[in-house]
């Protein structure tokens, strides 16, 4: 991953919100993202594909559900930026609802 691609990914509010959700929860299902951000599944999937393509997120399929987490090989500089970003301005919606969601059980 290069820094330009990383910052381009952060330049979109939806991708930024997705990353904040993943940071606060560790692992998030697509249905949780669509519910909390109130966006369509195709729109969310397009953003997730870009984050996967640039090795910021990884996906894991469990049955019909796909979960997303930070890429385990994310460079330390990128992780530091995401952590500081999360500390400075957490996601506006209630991310505690992510763990309480039953849409993907």
N, C-alpha and C positions, 0 to 999 in steps of 0.2 A: 504494500500500500504506500502511495506517496502522499505527501502533505496536501498537495493541491486537490486531489480527489477526495481526501478526507474532509477538507473544509468545504468543498462543493456539496458534499452530502449533508453537512451541518447547516448549509445555507437555506434549506427548505424547512418551513415550520412543521410540517407533518413528520418528516424524518427526524427532526429534533425532538418532537413529542414522543415518537416511537422509542428513540434512544433513551429518553428520560424514563419511560415506562420500564424498559428493560433494566436500566440501572437501579431503579427503585425496587423492582421485583425479582431480578435475577433471571427470570425466564417468563415469557409471555406468549400466550396463544393468540393466533390471528383473530379469533372471535372476540377475545378480550380487547384487542386493539380497536377493532371496528366498533365495538360497543362504547368504549370510553371516548374515542375520538369522534364518534358519530359520523363516520365516513364509510363509503361503500367498500366491500371486500376487494373488488378489482383495483380500486385506487390504492388501498393499503398494500395489496400484493405488488403493485408496481414499485412502490417505495421500498418495500422489503427486498425485492429483487435487486435493486440498486445497492442497498446496504450489504447484501450477501455478496454481490459481484465485487465489491471493494473490500471484502474480508473484514467488515466491521461487525457483522452478525453471522451466526451460524444457525441452521435450522435442524430440527429433530422431529421426525414424524412418529406419532404414537396413535395407531389406528387411523381414524379419519382426521385427526387434529395435527396441526403443525405448530411447534413451539420455537421461539426464537430467543437466543441468548447472545451475549457478547462473544466474539470470536476469541478462542483461548490464546491465539498467537497475536492478539492486538498489541502493537508496540506500546511500551510504557508511556511514551510522550502522548499518545492518543488517549490512553486510559486516564492519564492525569488531566487532560483537557476535558474529557467527558465528566470526570468526577467534580472538577471545579465548576463546570457549567451547571451540573445538577445542584451543587451547593448554593450557587449564586441565584438560580431561578428555577425552582422545582416546577414540575408539571402542574398546571392550574387545576385540572380536574382531580377528583379524588382517586388516587392510585390505590388506596386501600381496597377499593372495589374490585381490583384485579384478582386478589387472592380469594375474595368471596364469590367470584363468578362461578356459575355452574354450567356455563354454556358448553364447555369442552370436557365434561366428565362422562 
